[in-house]
Amino acid sequence: MHYEWDFKVVLDSLPILLRGLVVTVELWMVSLVLGLALGLAISLGRVSGRGWVNGPAIAYVEAFRNTPVLVQLIWFYYAFPIVLGQQLTPFVAAVLALTLNTSAYSAEILRGGIVSIARGQWEGAKALGMTRAATLRRIVLPQVFRRMLPALTNRAIELAKVTSLASLLAVNEVMYEGRLLSSTYYRPLEVLTVVALFYFLLIYPGSYLSSRLERHLAARD
């Protein structure tokens, strides 16, 4: 069967897709920043020797790592408002679900980096009179972020792709707008091809810069 490509619909609707792309970037960046910050706090709980801190941190990580992110998105939009007593907007529900999901994975990545630091570095810092907080801030965490950069980059890339699931909550990001245009103009091949291109252009620069930074840090070490 011969198919004739026609991108006129896409060109005419480009402002709509670009507006959706802005929402995608907002959803991605907010969830990533909050997820990394919360993940760092949880990772410190995971390596804590106190059971009352370590136990809840483990339960939190396992709960979000062992349930599908799609279920989490739907739960926070439809079920959580029953507990909260107030309906969340689709965007807020998506940010909440993606942030918590990202924080759980980031916590395990950062925990792995923390436990990989030689015990002698902790003991040496303690011998110099440094507090545990100062040791983390000045010695441990800089090494952790450098070592875990590939894993954290992969997590950020995965999060960028997972934002497309927010379209199921009617968050008007680029995937939602693409689905809407496809069903309106019956040109899914052209519209969704452009949507895929948008995701590639959004994600690839960060992936490329991250690989360059990894090589730079490896050469410096």
N, C-alpha and C positions, 0 to 999 in steps of 0.2 A: 504494500500500500504506500503510495506516494503522499508525503506530508509536506505541506507548504508552510514554512515558518513565517510568522508575522509578528514582529515586535512593536508594531504601532501602538497596540494596547498598552504595552509596558512603558513605552516612551511617554504616552499620554498620562499614564498613572504614576510616573516616576516621583513626583512630589509626595504622593501617598506612601510609596515604598520608602523613600528617604525619611519621612516622618516616623515610620515604623522602625527604621534602622536606629534613629536617635533614641527611641524608647528601649530598644534592645541594648544599646550601649549603656544607658542609664541603669537598666535592670542588672546588667552584667557587672558594672563597676561597683554599684552599691553593694550587691551581694558578695562580690569578691573581697572588697575592703573589710566589710563587717565580718565576713566569714573567716578571713585570716586573723583578724584581731581576736575574735572569740575562740578560734582554733588554738591560738597561742595560749590563751588563758586555760583552756581545757587540757592542752598538752602538759602544762605545768602541774595541773591536778593529776594527770595520769602518771607522772613520775614522782608524785608526792608519796612519802612514806606513811602518811596518815590515812587510815582506812576510810574515815568519814569524808575525805576529799577524793581519794582514789576510786572508791566504789561508785559514787554517782557519776564520776567522769567516765568510767568504763561503761556504765549502763547507758549514758547519753550517746557515746560513740557507737556502741553496738546497735542501739535503737535506730539511728539514722543511717548506718552503713548497711543494715540488713533489711531495710524496707525500700521499695522502689520510690524514686523521687517523684514519679507521677502520682503515686498514692499520697505522698506527703503534700504535694501541691493541692490536690483535691481536698485532702483532710483540712488543711489550714483555711481553705476558702469556704467549705461547706460545713465542717464539723466544729472547728475551733470557735466560730462565732457563738455557738450554743454555750460553750464554756465561758467565753468572754462576755457574752450578753450584748455584743455589738457586732454588726456585720463589717467585715473588712473589705476594702476595695480590692479588685482583682490584682492591681499592681502591688499593694502592700502585702497581700497574702502570698504572692509569688516571691517577693523579696524575703519575706519571713521564712518560707519553706526553703528557698535556695540558699539563704544565709546559713541556716541551721545545718542543712545537708553538707554544705561546703566546709563549715567549721568542724564537723565530725571527721571528714577525710583529712583536712589540714592538720587537725590535732594529732592524728596518727603519723602523718608525715613528719611533723615537727618533733613528736616524741621519739621517733626513730633517730632523728638527727641529734637530739639531746643525749640519748643513751649511747650514741656512738662516740661521744667525746671521752677521751681517756680520763680515768679517775684521777690520774696524777695532776691533771690541770686544775681540777677542783681542790685537791689537797694543797697544791702549790699556791693557789689564790688564797686559801684559808690561812696558810702559813704567813702570807704577806699581810694578813689582817683584813682582807676583803670580806664583806658580808656575802651571803648567798645571792642576794638581789644584785649586788654589784658584779659578782662573778658571772651571773647570767647575762647581765647587760653588756659588760665590757669584754668578756672572754668567750662565753659559750654561744650566745645567740648569733653573733657575727659569723662564727664558723658554721653553725647550724643552717642559717639561711644560704650560705655559700654552698654547702654540701647538698642541701635539699632543693636547690634551685631548679634542677630538671624536673623533679617530682611536683614541685609547686607550680611550675609552668604548665605541666600536663594537666594539673587540676584546674588551672585558670582556663585552659583551652576547652576542657570538658565542660566547665560551667558555661562558657560562651555558647556551646552547642545545646546544652540542656535548657537554656533560656527559651528555646523554640517551643518547649512543652507548655510554657505559660500562655501560649495561644489558645489552649483548651479552656483557660479561665477567662477568655475574651480580653486579655491584655493586648492592647493594640500595638504589639511589636511587629517586626518585619514579617515573621512567619504568619501571624494572624492576618495582616494586610494582604500577603500573598495568597493565602487560602481564600480570602474574601474576593479578591480580584479574579482568581481562577474560576470560582463558582459563578461569578457575575458575567464574565466575558467568555467562558468556556475555552480559555487558552492556558491550561495548566502547564503545558510543556514550556512555553516561553516565560511565563510568570515565575514558575518555580525554579527554572534554570537561572534566572536573574537573582532570585532570592538566594540560591546556593552560591552564586558568585559574590553576593554581598557578604555572606558569612565567611567565605574564603578571604576576601579582601580585609575583613575585620580581624580575622584570627591570625593570618599568616605573618604580618609584620611583627607582631609580638613574639611569635614562635621564632622568627629569624633573628630578631634582636636578642632574644634569650640565648640562642645557640652561640651567638657572637660573644655575649657576656660570659658564658660558660668557658669558652676557649680562652678569653682574656684572663679570667680568674685562674684557670688551670696553668696558663703560662706564667702568671705572676707568682703562683705557689711554687 
